Amino acid sequence: MQTITIILVLLALVTASSPLTRILPVTVPTPLIQIALGIILALAGSFRIELQPEVFFLLFLPPLLFLDG
């Protein structure tokens, strides 16, 4: 898989985790749902994710810093 495809799949899973958290009858923190979805993705697919540092700093770090700010 290409890096862009992997990034889009990961962002789709993060987006899907919020409604999934609201649908569940038991209160589960969103990060635990995201970890579970990541594990399911890793077990279902036989690919390895190797992100370049530039891609991580560009796509993932700004939202994390914005949420902590």
Steps between C-alpha positions, in 0.01 A plus 500: 500500500610851439556745781206719395261203506618398846461855630147524358403166656639609838318834484177321404536271803558798729193668355293183542608457862297795628157380381593148605571625852153657517326188363651257750274426798800500737700817561844443349757779452558595137877429508428139599263466206767645271760256631258211447429613143874525436553147628217370281651677200845357575365147535272522195762639264840358435677828445752692698465870574821697468431870504769746418560760774401784266160342437443448872593859583279634221185291548485366855688737728304825435159352601655349812654832599178685423300271729751545784509878459 
